Amino acid sequence: MSVCGHAAANRLIVCSHIIEDGEPIHTVFHETDGEWQAVCEHGAHDAPSEGRVICFNCFRERYPEFEAVSGLYRGGQATVIKSEPGRWWVQPIEDIGSVQ
């Protein structure tokens, strides 16, 4: 079950800092397997205990800024441009193969 109480078939994994502490979204990942992740800029986010599951639609409702990148391609990464509120930098597709 997800933090919103809905079945999590179409879900995002979100860092606890966003859901529980109100930190802003910093980076969104749309993994090649279709999984979505959203993280803040604090911490490594590598511990499973830091992740929270929320359904895609509830996340879009709670965080309207996500709408701008909700169509991100699989394998894509988008990062908020702090100096330009509401704008995101999306990793170009040609960079995917070169990311280590």
DRENNUBA-526347 format. One line per field, with one value per residue: x, y, z of N, C-alpha, C, O, CB in turn; residue in three letters; residue number from 1. Coordinates in Angstrom, 2 decimals. Glycine has a CB too. Example, Ala and Ser with C-alpha at 12.3 -4.5 7.8 and 13.67 -1.06 7.14 Angstrom:
# residues 2
n_east	13.19 12.85
n_north	-5.69 -2.25
n_up	7.80 7.08
ca_east	12.30 13.67
ca_north	-4.50 -1.06
ca_up	7.80 7.14
c_east	13.20 12.90
c_north	-3.30 0.03
c_up	7.80 7.87
o_east	14.24 13.41
o_north	-3.32 1.14
o_up	8.46 8.04
cb_east	11.31 14.08
cb_north	-4.47 -0.60
cb_up	9.05 5.72
aa	ALA SER
i	1 2
# end
This chain:
# residues 100
n_east	0.83 0.39 1.55 -0.59 -2.72 -3.83 -3.85 -0.71 -0.05 0.51 2.93 5.09 8.31 9.26 11.43 11.66 12.06 10.70 7.98 7.49 8.86 8.48 10.33 11.40 10.90 13.71 15.07 13.86 13.43 12.82 12.83 14.30 12.81 10.32 9.66 9.23 10.98 11.35 13.34 14.76 17.26 18.88 20.97 21.93 20.02 20.03 19.24 16.80 14.93 14.46 12.72 9.40 6.23 3.94 0.89 0.79 -1.14 -1.98 0.44 0.84 -1.29 -0.63 1.85 2.04 4.06 5.34 3.96 5.07 7.13 6.00 5.71 8.15 10.66 11.35 14.14 14.98 16.02 15.25 15.97 15.35 15.65 17.08 17.48 15.51 12.47 10.00 11.03 12.75 15.71 16.28 17.84 19.55 18.64 20.77 22.76 22.29 23.53 26.10 26.18 27.49
n_north	-1.18 2.30 5.58 7.23 5.61 4.29 1.56 0.61 0.21 1.83 3.77 5.99 6.23 8.04 10.25 10.31 12.80 14.62 13.80 13.63 15.76 18.01 18.93 20.36 18.96 17.84 16.26 14.16 10.86 8.70 5.56 2.99 0.68 1.61 2.49 5.22 7.84 10.30 12.73 14.75 17.32 16.58 14.31 10.87 9.09 6.32 4.35 1.91 2.48 5.17 5.63 6.27 5.15 6.27 6.72 7.49 9.42 10.71 11.83 13.68 15.39 16.38 17.58 19.82 20.88 18.75 18.06 19.24 17.53 15.06 13.55 12.56 10.81 7.23 6.20 8.70 11.77 14.52 17.71 20.25 23.67 25.82 28.61 29.43 29.30 26.77 25.72 23.07 21.10 18.81 15.79 15.26 12.88 11.72 11.65 9.49 6.95 7.52 7.94 6.96
n_up	0.00 -0.53 0.62 0.24 0.47 -1.67 -4.03 -5.25 -7.99 -10.21 -9.65 -7.70 -6.29 -3.61 -1.89 1.67 2.74 1.13 1.26 4.08 5.34 3.87 2.00 -1.11 -4.42 -6.15 -8.09 -10.66 -11.72 -14.42 -14.71 -16.83 -16.66 -16.24 -13.73 -11.43 -9.73 -7.21 -5.75 -3.11 -2.62 -0.56 1.02 0.25 -0.62 -0.82 0.89 1.47 3.45 3.27 1.23 0.05 -1.03 -3.40 -5.16 -8.65 -9.57 -7.19 -6.39 -8.45 -7.90 -5.33 -5.77 -7.90 -9.50 -10.59 -12.84 -15.10 -15.86 -16.06 -18.32 -18.92 -20.71 -20.72 -18.86 -18.46 -16.82 -14.81 -13.54 -11.20 -12.03 -10.06 -10.16 -11.83 -11.16 -11.53 -13.83 -15.50 -15.97 -18.41 -18.93 -21.90 -24.43 -25.88 -23.98 -22.34 -22.80 -22.06 -19.37 -16.33
ca_east	0.00 1.16 1.29 -1.88 -3.76 -4.26 -2.99 0.45 0.33 1.11 3.46 6.38 9.05 9.60 12.23 10.89 12.22 9.66 6.67 7.34 9.46 8.11 11.42 10.96 11.43 14.92 15.33 12.91 13.97 11.89 13.74 14.05 11.79 9.04 9.56 9.49 11.52 11.51 14.19 15.17 18.70 19.58 21.24 22.29 18.80 20.35 18.71 15.39 14.09 14.19 11.73 7.97 5.51 2.70 0.38 1.15 -2.13 -1.93 1.66 0.59 -2.18 0.09 3.03 1.71 5.28 5.72 3.25 5.96 8.01 5.28 5.84 9.58 10.92 11.98 15.58 15.24 16.26 14.97 16.39 14.82 16.60 16.78 17.47 14.35 11.36 9.07 11.73 13.52 16.71 16.07 19.04 19.34 18.63 22.09 23.64 21.92 24.53 27.39 26.08 28.10
ca_north	0.00 3.53 6.57 7.85 4.63 3.64 0.50 1.27 -0.39 2.92 4.43 6.65 6.12 9.42 10.28 10.68 14.24 15.32 13.42 13.85 16.99 19.14 19.39 20.41 17.99 18.33 15.47 13.10 9.83 7.74 4.45 2.26 -0.33 2.30 3.00 6.65 8.23 11.74 12.94 16.12 17.46 16.25 12.90 9.98 8.39 4.96 3.41 1.62 3.07 6.57 5.70 6.16 4.84 7.03 6.49 8.53 10.48 11.48 12.61 14.81 16.33 17.00 18.30 20.24 21.17 17.50 17.97 19.66 16.43 13.78 12.81 12.28 9.54 6.17 6.37 10.13 12.43 15.95 18.39 21.61 24.77 26.66 30.03 29.68 28.53 26.17 25.18 21.84 20.69 17.41 15.18 14.90 11.45 11.25 11.48 8.29 5.91 7.92 8.07 5.80
ca_up	0.00 -0.63 1.67 -0.03 0.74 -2.90 -4.55 -5.86 -9.28 -11.00 -8.46 -7.64 -5.04 -3.26 -0.66 2.86 3.01 0.38 1.80 5.52 5.84 3.02 1.12 -2.51 -5.38 -6.82 -9.29 -11.00 -12.60 -15.01 -14.98 -18.08 -16.40 -16.06 -12.35 -11.23 -8.43 -6.99 -4.58 -2.78 -2.83 0.68 1.28 -0.85 -1.03 -1.19 1.87 1.22 4.48 2.93 0.16 0.31 -2.26 -3.58 -6.52 -9.62 -9.60 -5.94 -6.42 -9.35 -7.20 -4.20 -6.25 -9.27 -10.27 -11.26 -14.12 -16.18 -16.28 -15.93 -19.58 -19.13 -21.38 -19.91 -18.78 -18.34 -15.54 -14.87 -12.32 -11.07 -12.20 -8.90 -10.49 -12.69 -10.59 -12.47 -14.99 -15.27 -16.95 -18.75 -19.50 -23.30 -24.72 -26.31 -22.81 -21.57 -22.95 -21.50 -17.91 -15.67
c_east	0.88 0.79 -0.05 -3.04 -4.28 -3.32 -1.88 0.90 1.01 1.66 4.75 7.01 9.60 10.42 11.38 10.98 11.13 8.30 6.49 7.84 9.16 9.23 10.91 11.58 12.65 15.16 14.28 13.60 12.81 12.77 13.36 13.01 10.41 8.83 9.89 10.07 11.59 12.29 14.43 16.68 19.52 19.76 21.49 21.08 19.08 19.85 17.22 14.45 13.75 13.10 10.31 7.29 4.22 2.20 0.63 0.17 -2.12 -0.67 1.47 -0.31 -1.45 1.22 2.80 2.93 5.76 5.08 4.15 6.86 7.32 5.30 7.28 9.78 11.56 13.49 15.97 15.41 15.99 15.31 15.86 15.95 16.26 16.66 16.26 13.17 10.38 9.71 12.59 14.57 16.51 17.33 18.75 19.44 20.01 23.06 23.40 23.02 25.85 27.37 26.61 27.37
c_north	1.25 4.49 7.25 6.89 3.92 2.50 1.15 0.63 0.62 3.90 5.20 6.28 7.51 9.39 10.80 12.17 15.06 15.06 13.85 15.20 18.21 19.70 19.43 19.29 18.62 17.59 14.38 12.15 8.99 6.60 3.71 1.16 0.28 2.87 4.49 6.87 9.75 11.92 14.42 16.21 17.11 14.75 12.10 9.24 6.96 3.92 3.17 2.27 4.53 6.72 5.54 5.94 5.65 6.77 7.73 9.70 11.32 12.34 13.84 15.85 17.08 17.91 18.73 20.57 19.93 17.40 18.31 18.54 15.06 12.96 12.48 10.90 8.52 6.30 7.82 10.62 13.92 16.56 19.81 22.61 25.78 28.14 30.43 28.84 28.05 25.57 24.01 21.69 19.20 16.90 14.79 13.39 10.94 11.06 10.17 7.23 6.25 8.06 6.80 5.50
c_up	0.00 0.50 1.46 0.21 -0.49 -3.26 -5.36 -7.17 -10.18 -9.98 -8.71 -6.31 -4.76 -1.98 0.49 3.16 2.31 1.05 3.26 6.02 4.98 2.15 -0.32 -3.35 -6.03 -8.13 -9.43 -11.97 -13.14 -15.50 -16.26 -17.90 -16.15 -14.67 -12.31 -9.85 -8.39 -5.70 -4.35 -2.99 -1.59 0.84 0.03 -1.41 -1.48 -0.19 1.58 2.24 4.20 1.88 0.67 -1.03 -2.27 -4.99 -7.37 -9.57 -8.33 -5.88 -7.29 -8.68 -6.09 -4.65 -7.70 -10.12 -11.03 -12.65 -15.30 -16.69 -16.22 -17.21 -19.91 -19.73 -20.43 -20.00 -18.57 -16.91 -15.73 -13.51 -12.34 -11.31 -11.11 -9.24 -11.36 -12.20 -11.65 -13.69 -14.58 -16.34 -17.16 -19.44 -20.95 -23.52 -25.11 -25.14 -22.06 -21.64 -22.29 -19.97 -17.28 -14.39
o_east	2.00 -0.16 -0.60 -4.20 -5.10 -2.16 -2.12 2.10 1.99 0.94 5.39 6.31 10.32 10.14 10.48 10.07 10.70 7.57 5.45 7.33 9.54 9.11 10.07 12.63 12.63 15.41 13.86 14.26 11.92 13.38 12.22 12.38 9.45 7.91 10.73 9.70 11.86 11.94 14.33 17.30 20.73 18.79 21.31 21.11 18.44 20.03 16.46 13.30 12.84 12.60 10.04 7.72 3.50 3.00 0.69 0.59 -2.25 -0.70 1.89 -0.11 -1.63 1.52 3.30 2.85 6.51 5.61 4.01 7.32 7.98 4.95 7.60 9.15 12.21 14.05 17.15 15.01 16.46 14.98 15.90 17.08 15.28 15.83 16.02 12.90 9.99 9.02 13.10 14.36 16.55 17.82 17.79 20.24 20.39 24.07 24.21 23.39 26.64 28.41 26.22 27.73
o_north	1.21 4.25 7.81 7.29 3.01 2.47 2.12 0.50 0.29 4.77 5.08 6.05 8.08 8.60 11.62 12.73 16.09 16.00 14.39 15.72 19.33 20.80 18.61 18.74 19.79 18.21 13.76 12.58 8.61 6.67 3.80 0.74 -0.44 3.66 4.97 6.18 10.40 11.34 15.24 15.27 17.33 14.00 12.57 8.79 6.45 2.72 4.13 2.58 5.08 7.82 4.78 6.48 5.71 6.61 8.85 10.86 12.55 13.46 14.94 17.05 18.28 18.91 18.09 20.53 20.05 16.71 17.72 18.59 14.03 11.78 12.15 9.93 8.88 6.47 8.15 9.97 14.51 16.00 20.49 22.42 26.51 28.85 31.62 27.77 28.79 24.98 23.95 22.09 18.42 17.50 14.07 12.71 9.84 10.38 9.77 6.66 5.36 8.27 5.70 4.55
o_up	0.50 1.24 2.41 0.15 -0.37 -2.85 -6.07 -7.42 -10.85 -9.50 -9.75 -5.32 -5.58 -1.08 0.30 3.77 2.83 1.36 3.62 7.00 5.33 1.62 -0.70 -3.02 -6.42 -9.16 -8.45 -12.91 -12.38 -16.57 -16.71 -18.87 -15.88 -14.45 -13.08 -8.90 -9.40 -4.67 -5.27 -3.48 -1.57 0.78 -1.10 -2.56 -2.40 -0.41 1.46 1.92 4.82 1.65 1.60 -2.05 -1.27 -5.91 -6.87 -9.53 -8.41 -5.37 -6.92 -8.88 -5.94 -3.99 -8.62 -11.35 -12.01 -13.52 -16.38 -17.83 -16.32 -17.18 -21.06 -19.30 -19.45 -21.09 -18.49 -15.95 -16.71 -12.47 -13.36 -10.84 -11.21 -8.66 -11.59 -12.75 -12.55 -14.53 -13.46 -17.49 -16.21 -20.39 -21.20 -22.88 -24.72 -25.30 -21.22 -20.61 -21.98 -19.36 -17.65 -13.68
cb_east	-0.95 0.93 2.40 -1.92 -4.88 -4.33 -3.80 1.60 -0.91 0.06 3.70 6.25 10.20 8.32 13.49 11.38 13.61 9.63 6.48 8.04 10.94 7.59 12.68 11.32 10.35 16.13 16.75 11.58 15.00 11.00 13.75 15.34 12.19 7.93 10.51 8.20 12.93 10.12 15.53 14.76 19.02 18.81 20.10 23.32 18.13 21.83 18.91 15.17 14.76 15.46 12.01 7.40 5.21 2.92 -1.14 1.19 -3.51 -1.98 2.85 -0.06 -3.38 0.65 4.31 0.80 6.40 5.32 2.05 6.82 9.25 3.86 5.23 10.35 11.84 11.53 16.22 14.13 17.72 13.48 17.93 14.18 16.50 17.84 18.75 14.67 10.61 8.08 12.59 12.60 18.19 14.81 19.49 20.34 17.63 22.68 23.43 20.60 24.75 27.83 24.62 29.59
cb_north	0.00 4.19 7.61 8.37 5.28 4.66 -0.53 1.26 -0.97 3.61 3.42 8.20 5.01 10.29 11.16 9.89 14.72 14.86 11.91 12.77 16.82 20.21 18.45 21.77 17.59 18.17 14.85 13.69 8.93 8.37 3.48 1.66 -1.18 1.36 2.22 7.48 7.60 12.49 12.19 16.51 18.88 16.81 12.31 8.98 9.15 4.82 3.96 0.13 2.96 7.23 4.64 7.43 3.31 8.56 6.15 7.95 9.90 10.54 11.77 14.33 15.57 15.93 17.41 21.44 21.68 16.30 18.92 20.82 16.40 14.04 13.60 12.41 9.77 4.76 5.85 10.88 12.17 16.23 18.39 21.82 25.43 26.48 30.40 29.36 29.36 27.16 26.27 20.60 21.03 17.21 13.93 15.62 11.16 12.22 12.64 7.71 5.63 9.22 8.33 6.04
cb_up	1.21 -1.99 1.71 -1.46 1.42 -4.05 -5.41 -4.89 -9.98 -11.98 -7.40 -7.80 -5.11 -3.09 -0.84 4.05 2.56 -1.11 1.69 6.26 5.94 3.86 1.25 -3.13 -6.46 -5.90 -9.23 -11.62 -11.84 -16.18 -13.79 -18.60 -15.21 -16.37 -11.41 -11.41 -8.19 -6.94 -4.73 -1.31 -3.26 1.88 2.02 -0.39 -2.15 -1.35 3.33 1.21 5.83 2.43 -0.86 1.05 -2.39 -3.32 -6.49 -11.03 -9.81 -4.73 -6.92 -10.65 -6.61 -3.29 -6.13 -9.23 -9.34 -10.40 -14.10 -15.71 -15.40 -15.54 -20.70 -17.80 -22.58 -20.38 -20.04 -18.98 -15.03 -15.25 -12.17 -9.67 -13.66 -7.86 -11.20 -14.18 -9.55 -12.88 -15.67 -15.24 -16.48 -19.66 -18.66 -24.18 -25.83 -27.30 -21.85 -22.08 -24.40 -22.11 -17.46 -15.39
aa	MET SER VAL CYS GLY HIS ALA ALA ALA ASN ARG LEU ILE VAL CYS SER HIS ILE ILE GLU ASP GLY GLU PRO ILE HIS THR VAL PHE HIS GLU THR ASP GLY GLU TRP GLN ALA VAL CYS GLU HIS GLY ALA HIS ASP ALA PRO SER GLU GLY ARG VAL ILE CYS PHE ASN CYS PHE ARG GLU ARG TYR PRO GLU PHE GLU ALA VAL SER GLY LEU TYR ARG GLY GLY GLN ALA THR VAL ILE LYS SER GLU PRO GLY ARG TRP TRP VAL GLN PRO ILE GLU ASP ILE GLY SER VAL GLN
i	1 2 3 4 5 6 7 8 9 10 11 12 13 14 15 16 17 18 19 20 21 22 23 24 25 26 27 28 29 30 31 32 33 34 35 36 37 38 39 40 41 42 43 44 45 46 47 48 49 50 51 52 53 54 55 56 57 58 59 60 61 62 63 64 65 66 67 68 69 70 71 72 73 74 75 76 77 78 79 80 81 82 83 84 85 86 87 88 89 90 91 92 93 94 95 96 97 98 99 100
# end
